[in-house]
Amino acid sequence: MDSLKIGETVLVIYEESLIPEFSFLFFVEYASRKGIPIIVDDILDSLYVVKQHLEFTGIDTNFFDDVVVVKVGGTNKVGNVYKHIPLEGAYREKYRLAVKELYKKKTNILNIVLGIENLFYLSTKPTDVLGVVSELISFLGKKSRIAIYMINKNIAEMAPINPLPFFERTASTVVYAEPYPRKAVIRIGKCSSLDLVGKSFIVELEDVLQYWDENGTF
Protein backbone atom coordinates (compact mmCIF):
# COMPACT_ATOMS: atom_id res chain seq x y z
CA MET A 1 0.00 0.00 0.00
CA ASP A 2 2.81 2.41 0.83
CA SER A 3 4.23 1.90 -2.66
CA LEU A 4 1.02 3.07 -4.39
CA LYS A 5 0.90 6.57 -5.80
CA ILE A 6 -1.97 9.05 -5.93
CA GLY A 7 -3.74 8.62 -9.27
CA GLU A 8 -3.27 4.86 -9.51
CA THR A 9 -5.97 2.36 -10.42
CA VAL A 10 -5.55 -0.97 -8.64
CA LEU A 11 -7.32 -4.26 -9.36
CA VAL A 12 -7.66 -6.93 -6.69
CA ILE A 13 -8.91 -10.02 -8.52
CA TYR A 14 -10.16 -12.79 -6.26
CA GLU A 15 -12.01 -16.11 -6.38
CA GLU A 16 -14.91 -17.12 -4.13
CA SER A 17 -13.80 -16.80 -0.50
CA LEU A 18 -13.77 -14.26 2.32
CA ILE A 19 -10.90 -12.43 0.62
CA PRO A 20 -13.00 -9.32 -0.23
CA GLU A 21 -14.30 -9.09 3.33
CA PHE A 22 -10.88 -9.21 5.00
CA SER A 23 -9.31 -7.09 2.24
CA PHE A 24 -11.94 -4.43 2.86
CA LEU A 25 -11.07 -4.48 6.58
CA PHE A 26 -7.40 -4.12 5.73
CA PHE A 27 -7.95 -1.13 3.42
CA VAL A 28 -10.20 0.65 5.94
CA GLU A 29 -7.78 0.02 8.80
CA TYR A 30 -4.83 1.18 6.69
CA ALA A 31 -6.62 4.40 5.67
CA SER A 32 -7.68 5.06 9.28
CA ARG A 33 -4.12 4.64 10.52
CA LYS A 34 -2.75 6.92 7.79
CA GLY A 35 -5.51 9.55 8.13
CA ILE A 36 -6.70 8.97 4.54
CA PRO A 37 -10.40 9.57 3.75
CA ILE A 38 -12.30 6.64 2.23
CA ILE A 39 -15.10 6.61 -0.32
CA VAL A 40 -16.77 3.30 -1.19
CA ASP A 41 -18.56 2.73 -4.49
CA ASP A 42 -21.22 0.18 -3.54
CA ILE A 43 -22.63 -1.50 -6.64
CA LEU A 44 -25.73 -3.68 -6.29
CA ASP A 45 -25.58 -4.13 -2.50
CA SER A 46 -22.01 -5.47 -2.47
CA LEU A 47 -21.14 -3.51 0.68
CA TYR A 48 -24.16 -4.97 2.48
CA VAL A 49 -22.93 -8.49 1.64
CA VAL A 50 -19.44 -7.67 2.95
CA LYS A 51 -20.90 -6.25 6.16
CA GLN A 52 -23.15 -9.24 6.81
CA HIS A 53 -20.36 -11.75 6.17
CA LEU A 54 -18.06 -9.93 8.59
CA GLU A 55 -20.75 -9.90 11.26
CA PHE A 56 -21.21 -13.66 10.84
CA THR A 57 -17.50 -14.10 11.58
CA GLY A 58 -17.80 -12.02 14.76
CA ILE A 59 -16.23 -8.77 13.50
CA ASP A 60 -17.62 -5.52 14.96
CA THR A 61 -18.97 -3.57 11.96
CA ASN A 62 -20.13 -0.40 13.73
CA PHE A 63 -17.46 1.56 11.86
CA PHE A 64 -19.41 1.01 8.61
CA ASP A 65 -21.77 3.82 9.69
CA ASP A 66 -19.00 6.37 9.16
CA VAL A 67 -17.89 5.18 5.71
CA VAL A 68 -18.89 7.57 2.91
CA VAL A 69 -20.69 5.63 0.17
CA VAL A 70 -21.78 6.29 -3.40
CA LYS A 71 -24.39 3.60 -4.02
CA VAL A 72 -25.30 2.34 -7.50
CA GLY A 73 -28.41 0.16 -7.69
CA GLY A 74 -29.50 -2.18 -4.92
CA THR A 75 -31.84 -1.53 -2.00
CA ASN A 76 -29.83 -2.18 1.18
CA LYS A 77 -28.17 1.03 2.29
CA VAL A 78 -25.02 0.62 4.35
CA GLY A 79 -22.75 3.39 5.57
CA ASN A 80 -23.05 7.14 5.20
CA VAL A 81 -24.69 7.16 1.74
CA TYR A 82 -23.83 10.40 -0.06
CA LYS A 83 -25.85 9.51 -3.16
CA HIS A 84 -28.00 6.55 -4.19
CA ILE A 85 -28.16 6.21 -7.97
CA PRO A 86 -30.83 3.83 -9.35
CA LEU A 87 -29.52 1.40 -11.94
CA GLU A 88 -31.58 2.78 -14.79
CA GLY A 89 -31.35 5.31 -17.59
CA ALA A 90 -28.19 7.42 -17.66
CA TYR A 91 -26.91 6.07 -14.35
CA ARG A 92 -23.25 6.34 -15.38
CA GLU A 93 -23.63 10.06 -16.04
CA LYS A 94 -25.34 10.52 -12.66
CA TYR A 95 -22.53 8.56 -11.04
CA ARG A 96 -19.88 10.78 -12.64
CA LEU A 97 -21.65 13.91 -11.40
CA ALA A 98 -21.97 12.51 -7.86
CA VAL A 99 -18.28 11.60 -7.77
CA LYS A 100 -17.30 15.01 -9.15
CA GLU A 101 -19.32 16.76 -6.41
CA LEU A 102 -17.91 14.55 -3.67
CA TYR A 103 -14.30 14.92 -4.80
CA LYS A 104 -14.61 18.70 -4.52
CA LYS A 105 -15.00 18.17 -0.77
CA LYS A 106 -12.30 15.52 -0.28
CA THR A 107 -8.78 15.00 -1.63
CA ASN A 108 -6.15 12.24 -1.50
CA ILE A 109 -8.90 9.66 -1.22
CA LEU A 110 -8.76 5.88 -1.04
CA ASN A 111 -11.67 4.86 -3.26
CA ILE A 112 -12.78 1.22 -2.82
CA VAL A 113 -15.08 -0.08 -5.58
CA LEU A 114 -17.16 -3.17 -4.79
CA GLY A 115 -19.30 -5.19 -7.20
CA ILE A 116 -18.46 -3.66 -10.58
CA GLU A 117 -18.33 -7.13 -12.13
CA ASN A 118 -22.09 -7.48 -11.44
CA LEU A 119 -22.81 -4.76 -13.99
CA PHE A 120 -21.13 -6.77 -16.75
CA TYR A 121 -22.84 -10.00 -15.76
CA LEU A 122 -26.16 -8.27 -16.45
CA SER A 123 -25.15 -6.67 -19.75
CA THR A 124 -24.63 -7.99 -23.29
CA LYS A 125 -23.51 -4.72 -24.88
CA PRO A 126 -19.83 -4.26 -25.81
CA THR A 127 -20.36 -0.50 -25.44
CA ASP A 128 -21.06 -0.99 -21.71
CA VAL A 129 -17.67 -2.59 -21.15
CA LEU A 130 -15.85 -0.03 -23.29
CA GLY A 131 -17.71 2.82 -21.57
CA VAL A 132 -16.56 1.73 -18.13
CA VAL A 133 -13.02 1.11 -19.38
CA SER A 134 -13.02 4.66 -20.80
CA GLU A 135 -14.03 5.95 -17.37
CA LEU A 136 -11.21 3.99 -15.74
CA ILE A 137 -8.77 5.52 -18.21
CA SER A 138 -10.12 9.02 -17.51
CA PHE A 139 -9.52 8.58 -13.75
CA LEU A 140 -6.02 7.14 -14.24
CA GLY A 141 -3.51 9.75 -13.11
CA LYS A 142 -6.06 12.01 -11.39
CA LYS A 143 -4.35 13.45 -8.32
CA SER A 144 -7.41 13.08 -6.12
CA ARG A 145 -7.54 9.36 -5.33
CA ILE A 146 -6.14 5.88 -5.37
CA ALA A 147 -8.88 3.58 -6.69
CA ILE A 148 -9.05 -0.07 -5.66
CA TYR A 149 -11.43 -2.28 -7.62
CA MET A 150 -12.32 -5.56 -5.88
CA ILE A 151 -13.39 -7.92 -8.69
CA ASN A 152 -14.82 -11.42 -8.36
CA LYS A 153 -13.03 -13.39 -11.07
CA ASN A 154 -15.75 -16.07 -11.33
CA ILE A 155 -18.54 -13.58 -11.99
CA ALA A 156 -16.46 -11.47 -14.39
CA GLU A 157 -15.48 -14.49 -16.49
CA MET A 158 -19.13 -15.64 -16.72
CA ALA A 159 -20.26 -12.25 -18.05
CA PRO A 160 -21.33 -12.15 -21.72
CA ILE A 161 -18.27 -9.96 -22.28
CA ASN A 162 -15.42 -10.64 -19.87
CA PRO A 163 -14.12 -7.21 -18.72
CA LEU A 164 -10.97 -8.53 -17.02
CA PRO A 165 -8.55 -8.25 -19.99
CA PHE A 166 -9.59 -4.62 -20.51
CA PHE A 167 -9.33 -3.83 -16.81
CA GLU A 168 -5.96 -5.56 -16.42
CA ARG A 169 -4.55 -3.57 -19.33
CA THR A 170 -5.84 -0.26 -17.95
CA ALA A 171 -4.91 -0.66 -14.28
CA SER A 172 -1.49 0.44 -13.07
CA THR A 173 -1.37 -2.30 -10.42
CA VAL A 174 -2.96 -5.75 -10.58
CA VAL A 175 -3.08 -8.09 -7.56
CA TYR A 176 -4.32 -11.68 -7.70
CA ALA A 177 -5.67 -13.17 -4.48
CA GLU A 178 -5.92 -16.98 -4.52
CA PRO A 179 -7.80 -18.75 -1.69
CA TYR A 180 -6.56 -21.90 0.03
CA PRO A 181 -7.81 -23.62 3.20
CA ARG A 182 -7.33 -21.07 6.01
CA LYS A 183 -4.98 -18.86 4.00
CA ALA A 184 -4.67 -16.78 0.84
CA VAL A 185 -1.76 -16.29 -1.54
CA ILE A 186 -1.42 -12.70 -2.72
CA ARG A 187 0.47 -12.34 -6.02
CA ILE A 188 1.45 -9.02 -7.59
CA GLY A 189 1.08 -9.41 -11.34
CA LYS A 190 1.63 -5.78 -12.26
CA CYS A 191 2.80 -2.81 -10.24
CA SER A 192 4.06 0.72 -10.71
CA SER A 193 6.84 -0.15 -8.23
CA LEU A 194 8.76 -2.50 -10.51
CA ASP A 195 10.66 -4.23 -7.71
CA LEU A 196 7.35 -5.72 -6.49
CA VAL A 197 6.28 -7.24 -9.81
CA GLY A 198 5.95 -11.02 -9.59
CA LYS A 199 6.31 -11.18 -5.83
CA SER A 200 3.84 -13.04 -3.65
CA PHE A 201 3.12 -13.57 0.01
CA ILE A 202 0.84 -15.70 2.19
CA VAL A 203 -1.82 -14.39 4.56
CA GLU A 204 -2.80 -16.88 7.25
CA LEU A 205 -6.37 -16.72 8.59
CA GLU A 206 -5.15 -17.26 12.16
CA ASP A 207 -2.90 -14.18 11.90
CA VAL A 208 -5.77 -12.06 10.55
CA LEU A 209 -8.12 -13.11 13.35
CA GLN A 210 -5.47 -12.57 16.01
CA TYR A 211 -4.72 -9.12 14.64
CA TRP A 212 -8.38 -8.11 14.77
CA ASP A 213 -8.77 -9.48 18.29
CA GLU A 214 -5.91 -7.22 19.37
CA ASN A 215 -6.31 -4.17 17.10
CA GLY A 216 -9.67 -4.33 15.36
CA THR A 217 -10.92 -0.88 16.34
CA PHE A 218 -11.17 2.36 14.41
N, C-alpha and C positions, 0 to 999 in steps of 0.2 A: 504493500500500500504506500509506503514512504517513497517508493521509486516512481509512482505515478505522477504525472504532471497535469496541471490545470489545462482543460481543453481536450483531454483524452476521452475516447470511447472504449469501454472495456466490456468484453463478453465473458460471462461465466456460464459455460455449457455443461449441463449436468444430466444424469439419468435418474430414473425414479428412485427416490430415497429422501432422507431428511436433510440433504445437503442445502437446499435453498433456505430452510428454516434456520439452521445453524449459521449459514453464511450471512443471512440477514442480521442475526444477532451480532456477528463479528463486525459487520460494517457499521451498525449503529453504535456499538461500543467504541469502536475505533474513532468514529466521528465525534462522539461525546468526549472522549479523552483528549482529542486534538482541538476541541472547540470549533468544529466544522458544522455548519448547518446542513440538515438533511431534508431533501424533498423526495417523496416516494410517488412514482407513477403506478397507480393500482389499476390494472386492466382486468376487467371481468372478475372481480372479487378475489383476486389472487392474494391480496394482503390479508383478507379475512381467513383464507385457508391457512396461510402461514401462522397467523395468530392462534387459531384453534389447535393446530398441530402442536405448537409450542406449549399451550396450556395443558394438552393431554400428557406431555412429557414432564409436567411439573414446573415449567418456567413461569416466573411472574411476568405478565405482559402489561402491567399498568402503564409502562412507559409508552405504549402505543398511542395513548391519548394525546401525547405531545408531538407526535410525528406529523409534519405537514404533508398532506396528500392531495395529488391531482388524480381524481378518479374517472376512469373511462369505462362506461357500461357497468353492468352489475347492479345489485340492489343492497348489498350489505356494507354499510359505511363503517369504516374503521379508521381511527386516527382523527387528526384535525383537518377535515376535508375543506380545502380551499375552494375547489370547484368540482362539481360532479357533471360530467359531460355524457349525455345519453349516446349510446352506440347507434346513431342513426344520422341520415343526412350528411352534412359537411362536418362530421365530428372531428376530422383531423385539423381543419381550419380553426375550429373552436378550441381544440387542444393547444394549437400553436399560440393563439391569443392569450389563453390562460397562463401558459408557461412564460410568455413575454411579460405579462403583467407581474407575475410572481417574481421573476428574476430581476425586475426593477427594484424590488425590496430586499433581495438577498444576493450576496456575491460569494464566490469561492465555495460553491455548493457541492455536496456529494449527492448525486441524483441516482436513486436506485429504481430501476424499472422492472416490474414484476408482471409476467403474463403476456408479453407481447406475442409469443408464439400462438396464443389462442386466437388472435385476430387472423392469422394466416390459415389456421385449421378451418376457419369458417368461410374462407374466401377462395374463389376460383379464378380471380382476375389477376393477370400478370401486372397490371398497372398498380394494384394495391401493394404488391411487394416492392416494385420499383419506386413507388411514392414514399414508402417508409424508408427505404434505403437512401433516397434523396434527402430526406429529413435528417437521417443519421449523418450524412456527408455535410449537410449545412451546419450541424452542431459541432462537427469535428474541428478542434482548434479554437472554439469560443472560450474566452478567458473568464467564464462565469461558473464553470462546473467541471467536475469529473463525472461521467455517466457510466453506471454499471448496469448492464442488461443481464438479468438472470433468465436463461433460456432452457426450457425442458427439451432435450434433444429428441426424445421419443415423439412428443407432440409435433415438433417442428418438422421432423422427417416424414410424418404421416400427412402433413398438409398437402393439398393439391399442388402447390408450388413450394418446394422446400426453400425457406429463406436463408438457411445457414451459410451456404457458400457466399452469398452476397454480403451477409453480415460479417463473416470472417474476413473477407477482403477489405471491408470498410473500417473495421475496428483497428485501433492502434495496439491493443493488447487483447489476447485471447487466452483464456484459462479453461482447461478441461478438468472437470471434477468427476472422478470415477468411484462409485461406491463399492465397498467390500464389507463383509460381515464385521461390524463394530469399528470400521475405520473408512477413511476416504483417501484416495491418492489424488493430489492436486498437481497437475502438469501444466507448465507454462509453454504454450505452443508458439506464442508471438508476443513480443513485448518491446516497448520503446527503449527500455534499458537492456541493451543487447547482451550483457553478461548474464541475464536471467533466462534467456531463450533456451528452451529444452530442459530446464531444470524441473525437478519434481520433489515433492515432500509428502509425508504421510501425516494425517490428522487422526489421532485415536479418539474414539468416542469417550473413553474413560477420562482422558485429559480434558476434553471439552466440558464434561459434566462436573469434574472437580473444579475447573476454573470458575464455572458459573455458581457453584456452591460457595466459593470463596469471594468472588468479585462481581457477581451478576446483578449489580445495581447501577442506576444511572443518575 
